[in-house]
Amino acid sequence: MKLHWRGQRHARAKAAFRWTLALVLFSLGYNGDRPACLACPCRAVSSAGVPAGNQAVAEGLRKVQSCIAEAAGGRDVRLVAVSKFKAAEAVQAALDLGQVDFGENYVQELLEKASALPSNVRWHFIGRLQSNKVKKLVNIPNLVAIETVDSSALADRIASAAQAAGRGEGGIDPLDLFVQVDTSNEETKGGVQPNDAPELASHIAACGRSIRLAGLMTIGAPGDMGAFDRLHAARSAVAAALGVPDAELGLSMGMSGDFQEAISKGATSVRVGSLIFGSRPPQKL
Ligand SMILES: *Cc1c(COP(=O)(O)O)cnc(C)c1O
């Protein structure tokens, strides 16, 4: 009887130990030898929250790339690696591995990185854009896109700066613009209401050769998967208004926490930061 009781206690202690070990390994992001993506190792990396060194950048990039490939199932989906608040060296590490599209939120930070890094980087501006900074931004020769256009006045300023910079002529590509859509009704994040997207998109499409309407972008409230469907629907409305096929317009949606869902909802471009470069201090978008 006594022996039996001791055996039970032993078994319980063993079980408790196993659970604790499992929990510790899980929170450290241990994936054992499971194939990438099955257990979404990307999430485990982000929950560990360690600042990424260059080795970690390589690891994070590789995992995100394989998760994208798995979710895309052969479809072409662009990864924009979001490097805000991260050192130029971290961008260089990813660039060395063949990642060329990078996203930045702040004009000053982008100016500094653009001058420190090689010109084959393709920069995407994904932050709030103040009109007095448009010219500086557009003059970065390897800026390929501004993804946060939410007014026709801003589009006009960008178009004239792009024209002054010679974009869209003499072999220089036009600058890609995305209409930012507020799909979660969160005014703080910017963007036009879905119903207003066709009008702004038509305005951009008529702005001349220096810019090109590349598609729609949304941030969406965390956990609001309906945001992806709403951006998808907004694209159909825009395409119908312009008389072009839906597929001619891109959908930039999905971040570290939800890029696989976004891809399953038709994203053509995802913006992933912390899973590649490590967590950031809290900030305003
Ligand atoms: C910071 C940022 C991202 C990347 O966020 P993560 O959660 O780190 O992947 C994507 N899009 C926008 C607009 C951002 O500001």
The ligand as an ORCA input file, in Angstrom:
! r2SCAN-3c Opt
* xyz 0 1
  C       6.120     46.916    -38.690
  C       5.249     46.631    -39.803
  C       5.182     45.340    -40.375
  C       5.938     44.154    -39.851
  O       5.428     43.768    -38.613
  P       5.863     42.377    -37.924
  O       4.738     42.060    -37.041
  O       7.130     42.645    -37.207
  O       6.051     41.380    -38.993
  C       4.361     45.169    -41.485
  N       3.644     46.183    -41.995
  C       3.677     47.423    -41.470
  C       2.859     48.488    -42.088
  C       4.472     47.678    -40.352
  O       4.476     48.912    -39.837
*
